[in-house]
């Protein structure tokens, strides 16, 4: 097919009477019918032939890939390389889609034809077909490469699967936080399963009894985040002050919907109690998103009348965005602005690549009802989200922090908070029906502590231990809010 060699200036900026004809010719070339594409016929036939090779069937014949058994096992080194191969392909496909969207807008907008009908017709044109071919080939290559690595994993290294080094484990959890829902939807081996570890980093499989405290990490973090090289982490402090208490560390995919993680956590706790009926009490300590996952688990556990909820004694959240995180709201606002800019609107697709878990942090959404009725990957506005009140009978404590080192009462200090979560959001305070009615004596504000250091701060650690040691015996409800300052003794104002 002979096509005119049009420059960018020719196709976008008409400057003569003939330019309109050239633009129409270019547009028609993009929208040419399927029957007039002899150049690509052989290519599509070859792709169809390649598709006839069912690599998944080959995997089933060569190895017993029992997903039901291995889905809850931690990611191995072989899983890492398999997932990385597929992830590279996903990245190329996502970038291709963004480039195509920008190309399409540059061509159609100057002609006044950037509308739904012409955008749909674009896919049937030559340019749209070429972009589709690139995506198709990259997906096929990536899936086949991942399948080959899966065969290697199942046949050769099944008996001696090597666990991930701690450094790679942390990297995998960061990837899950950024795009964890994409990993799950694409069946990527890098998707982190929800499991419980003991303090030694081993999967929890031993029989349990008595009191159990479970630590839940935040976005892009892992169960390793609680560990301290100096041996003075929160898990160490709990174990040292309460030697009869078993400390477990939750590990999960922070990129998934918080409500999905909450349901999964509820089921995991149900199984834990069913398998260990001698557990007398469960305490939940959550940092950031981990506090929301714990709340979501309690909400669905109570809704389904599960027995494990009755055994929960204390819920402590550290910097959890109960009413949303400032940074995600700012990011969403910027994305909306970019989407309205001519020729740059397609760049808003970059914002859509962030995980659903991050999107849920916009307003602290912990229920399915906050997103299931919507199209796309969004959440209901703050005023329309569904309330999720705290279960009765559970002692709840909220910790907030502020970057300033002194008690400076101002709207800016409250809004800035710990750099990610405002003080009011971390303390569950809201003027509407979403307020979490926790007594002032059960709230603490730590000045001079940022969001990430909440789990490493000595002052925060001592306060958490104090609450757990007290275990609801003292009447904190009759006390005033706790304020703690750096470079001095802890002060209760």
N, C-alpha and C positions, 0 to 999 in steps of 0.2 A: 504494500500500500504506500503510495507516494503522499507524503504530508509536507506542507510548507514548513520551512525552518524558521519559526517565529521566535524572536527574542522576548525576554520578559517585558521590555518596554512596549513591544508591538502588541502583546496579548493583554496588557493591563492598562496602559495609558493611551487611549485613542487620541490621535492628534491630526487626523485628516478624515476625509470622507471615506477613503478606502479602508481605514482602520476598522470601521464597523463591520465591513464584510469579512475582514480577517478575523475579528473576534467571533463572529457567528460561525466561521469555518472551524475555528479552534474549539468552540463549544460543541459543534456537531461531531468533531473528532472524538471528544470525550464521551459523547452520548451515542456513539455509533452502535448499531445493533450487533447482537451476538453472531449473526450469520455472516458478517463481513469481516471476520478475523482469521484469515488463513494463516497468518504469520504464527499464531499461537496454537493452532490446532494440534500440531505434533507434540508440543509441550504438554498440553492438557491430557492428551492420550497417554503420555509417559507417566504423568502424575497419577492417573487413574490406575495404571498397571502397578505402580509402586504401592498404591493404597490397597491393592488386592492381597498384598503380603501382610497377613495378620500376625504381627510380632507378638501380641498378647497371647495368641494361641500357642506360639512357639514357646513362650515363657511357661505356660501351663504344662506343656509336654516335657520340658526339660527340668522343671523344679516345682515343688509344691509350695506355692506362694500363699500361705495361709494368713491373709490379712487380719482375720478376726483374732488370731493369736498374737500377732506381732504389732498390732496397731497401738498397744499401750506400752510397748517397750521403748526405752529411750533411743534417740537417734545414734546410730553407729557411724563409724568412719566411712563405711561403704555407702550408707544412706546419704552421707554428706556429699560425696562426689556424684552420686546419682542425681540428687536434688540440685546440685550446682549446675550440672549439665542442662537440666530442664529450665532452671532459673535463667541461665544465659539466653536461652531461646525466647523465654517470655519477655526478657528485656528488649530484645531485638524487635519482637512483634509489637510491644507497646510503643516503642520509639517510631516504628513504621507507621502505626496508626496516627500518632501525633503529627508526623511529617505530612502524611496524606491529608489530614484535616486542615493543616495550614495551606497546603498546595490547593486544595479544593476551594478554600475561602478566597485565596488570592485570585483564582481564576473567575469565580462566580460573582463575588461581591461588586467589582467594578462594572459588571454587566447588569447589575440590579437583579440577578437571578439566584441570589443566595437565599433559597427558601427550601422548605421540606420536599417539595416535588422534585426540584432539580438535584438536591442532595441525594435523594433516593435513586434517581436516574444515573447519577455519577457512577455507581457500582457496576452498571452495565456497559459503561464506556471503556475505551482502550486503557486510559490511565487508571481507572478504578480496578480493571481486571489485572493490570500489572502489579499494583499494590497488593491485590488479593493473592496473586501468585507468590509474591515474596513472602507474605505471611504464611501461606499454605506450606511452602517448601521448608521454611524455618521451623514450623511446628512439627512437620514430619521428621526432619532431621533430628530435632531435639528429642522427640518422643522415641525415635528408634535408638538414639544414643543412650537415653535413659534406660530403655528396655535391655540393651546389651549389658549395661552396668548392673541392672537388676538381676540378669541371668548370672553374671559373675558373682554377685553377692550371694545368691541362693545356692549356687552349685559349689563354688570354691571356698568362700569365706563364711559359710553358714555356721560351721562348727567352731570357728574361732573369731567371731565378730569382735572387732576392736572398738571400745567406747571412744567417744570424742574427747580429745584433750580439753581442759577447762577453757583455754583461750578460744578454741573453735566453738565450744558450747555457748559461750557468751555472745559470739558473733551470730550464731544461729538464732539465738533468742532476740537479738536486735533485729534481724531480718524478719522474724515472726511479728514483732511489734509493728514494723513498718508496713508489711504486706502479708500478714499471716492468713487472712481470709482468702487472698488470691492463691496462696500455697495449698490451702485445703481444697478449694474449688478445682484446682488443676491436678490434684492427687500428687503433689510434690512431696518427696521423701523428707524434705527439710521442715515440714509442718510438725511442730512440737506437740506430742501427746500430753494430756494432763495426767501427772503421776505424783506420788508422794515419795520424798526421800527422807532418810534419817540424817542425823547431823554429820555422819561420816561419808555422806554422798552416795549411799547405797539405797536401792529401791526398798521401800518399806514392805517387808514380807513377814517379819517376826510377829508373834502373838503380843497383843497389847492389853494392858489393864490399867485401872486407875485414871489419873488425870493426863490429858493430852493437849498440848498447845501446838497449833498449826500456824506457821508464818506464810503469808501470801505476798509475793513480790509484785512490783508495779510494772508499768509499760516498758517494753524492751529490756527488761531485766530477767533474771533467772533465780533459781534456788541458791545459786552460788553467791548472789548479791548480799545475802545475809552474813556471809562468813567474813571474819576479820583476821588478818594476818597476826595481829597482836593477841588474838584469843579473847577479845573483849567485846564481841558482837552481842546483839540482843539474845541470840540463841544460847551463847555461852553464859550470859548473865542469868537467864531463866534456869538453865541447868544447874548453875552454881548455887543459886538461892533456893531452888526447889528441886532437889535431887530425885525426888520420886515422880517428877513430871517428865513425860516423854515429849520431846520437841521434834516435830515433823516439819518438813519444808515442801510447800506446794510448788510445782513447776507446771506451767501451762502456756498456751499460745495466746499472747496478749493482743494479737491482731484480729482475733475473732470477736464477734459481737459479745459484749459483756454479759448479756442475758443468756447467751448460749454457754458461755463459760460458767455462769452461775448455775444453770441447770446441770451441767456436767459435774461441777463441784458438789452439788447436792447429791447426785447419784453416787459419786465417789465416797462421800461421807456415809451415805446409807450402806454401801458395801463394807466400809470400814467397821461400822458398828455391828452389822450383821455377822461379820467374820470375827469380831472381837467384842462379844456381849459384855465383857467385864470392864469396858471403858466406862468410868463413872462420870467424867466431865470433859467437855471439849471447849477450849478457848481459841478464839480466832483473832489473829493480829495481822492487819493488812496495811501495806504501804501503798499510797496512791491508788492506782487502779485495783490493786489487791483488796483494798477495803470495799470497793464497789462490787467486786466479784463475791466477796464474803456476804455482803448485804443481799445480793441477788440470790445467792444460794439459800440464805435464810428465808427470803420471800417465797421462793418456789418450794422449799422444804416444808414451810408452814402451810402453804396452799395445798400441797399434796399430803399433808398430815403425816409426815415421815417422823420416825421415832428419834432420829439423831438430833433434831431441833430441840427436843426436850432436855438434851444433855448439854447444851451450850450454856456455859456460865457467863463468859465475858466476851464482848466484841470491842476491840480497840483498833481504831483507824488512824493512820499517820499521814496527814496531808492528802487525804482522799477528796477528790472534787465532787462532793455530794450534789452540788448544784452547778457543776460544769467547771471547765478549765479555761482560763483567759486566753491562753495561747491558741487553742483550737478554735475559739470563737474569732480571734483575729485572723487566723489562717483562712477560715471559711469566708470571712468578709472580704479579704483580699482576693480570694478565688472568684467571688461574685463580681468584683470590680473588673478583674481581668476578662471574665467571660463576656462582658459588655463592650469591650474595646474592639474596634474593627481590626481584622487581621491578627489580633493577639488572642481572640476569644478561644481559639483551639488550644492555646497553652493551658487553659483551665483544666484540660484533661490530665495534666500533671498532678493537680490536686486530687483528682478522682482516684489516683493510684495509691493514695494513703489508705491504711487499713480501716476496716469498719470499727475496730476497737478504738482507734483514735477519734473517729467521727462520733462515737458514743460519748466520748469525754466532753463533747461540746456543751451538753447540758446535764451530764451525769446520768445518762439513761441506763437503767438496769433491768427493764422489762421488755419482753418481746413486743408488747403493744405499742411501744414508742417508735417502732420502725417497720413492723410487718405490713402495715396498710399502705406504705409508701412505695412509689416506683423509684428504682435506682438505689443508691447507697447513701441514704440520708437519715435524719431523725426528725421527729416532730419538734416544732418550736417550743421554747421553754415553757410558755404559758399553757401549752396543750399536752405536755407529757403526763403520763399517768403516775400518780403518787405511789410510793412504796414505803409504807411506814415500817418502823422497827417492830419486831415481835416483842410481845410483852413477856416479862419475866427474865429478860437477859440484861445484864449490866452492860451499858454501852458507854464508851469513853472516846472522845474525839480530840486529836492533837492537830494544831495548826502551827505554822511558823511564819516568821517575817524576816526579810533580809536586814532591816534596820536593827540596830543593836540596843536601842532604847525604846521605852514605851512612848511612842509618838502616835497619838490618836488622830488620824486624818483619813480622808477617803482614799487618797493615793496610797498610803501605807496598807490599807485594807485591800485595795484592788490589786496592788503589786504582790502582796503576800510573800510567798517563798520563791517567786519568779515564775511559777507555773499555776499555782492555785491560790485564790484569794483566801483571806482569813475566814470570812463569812461562809464561803463554800466548804472549807475544810471542817468548820464547826457545825455544818448542817443547818445554818440559819437562813431563813427565807421568810418574806412577808406573806406569801401565799400558802396554799394548802400543802405545799411540798416541804414545809419546815419539819425538821426532825427534832422532836421535843426531848432533848437531852438536858438534864439539869446543869446549871453553870458549874457546879462543883465537879462535874464529870468532863470538863473541858479544860484544855491547857494550851497556852500560846507561848511558843519559844522564840525569842528574839535573837537575831544574829545567826539563824540556821536556814540554809537554803533547802530546796525540795529534795535533792538527792541525799543530802547529809542527814536527813531525818532518821535514817536507819543506822547511822554511825555516831550520832551525837551522844556524848556521855549523859547529858542532862535528860534527853528523851529516853534513853535506855533505862535510867534509874526510875523515871516516872512510870514507865510501862511495868517494870518489875514491882514497883510499889503497889500499883493497882492489882496486879495478878496475885501478889502475896496477900493483900487484904481480902480479895475474893468476895467482895460484897458485904463484908462484916461491918465496915464503918459507914456512917451516914454522910457520904460525900454530897448527897443532894442538898444538904443544909449548908454547905460551904460555898464560898465565893470562887470565881474562876481563878485558875492558876496562871500566873505570869512568871516566866523564867528568863533571866538575863545572862549574858556571857560575862566572863572575867570577874565573877563574884559568886557568892553563895546563891543558891536558888532562892528566889524571893516569891512569896505568895502574897499578892496584893488583893 
